[in-house]
Amino acid sequence: MSTVAPDRLLDVEEAAELIGVPVSWIQRACRADEIPHVRVGRYIRFRRESLEAWVAQKERGG
């Protein structure tokens, strides 16, 4: 896993690696507004904290 400054926005590949899904899944989820993301022009970026909170919210069981 790459070393990323905690306050830097992640790109699609880094977001996919962080949550363990294919890039294509991330892209589909963004188009459907199912995952927190930021549009910067034509680019899609992610805040690590938002993705981690989203994953925690989706967690079931336990």
Phi, psi and omega in degrees: 000141183284153176271120184234135176301137187299334182263000180278141176290141179270149173271179185301316181296317180294321178296317179298317179295319182300317183257001171075041178230163177292153177304321181298326178293317178301313181299316178296317181296325178291316179300327181269005183054041180263350184224142181293129180206167180234132174268127176238091188065234179270000182266151176248130179228163186223143170269128181306315182299321180293318178294317179296320178293321179298315179298315180300321179294327181279346184296138181236158178078191176066000000 
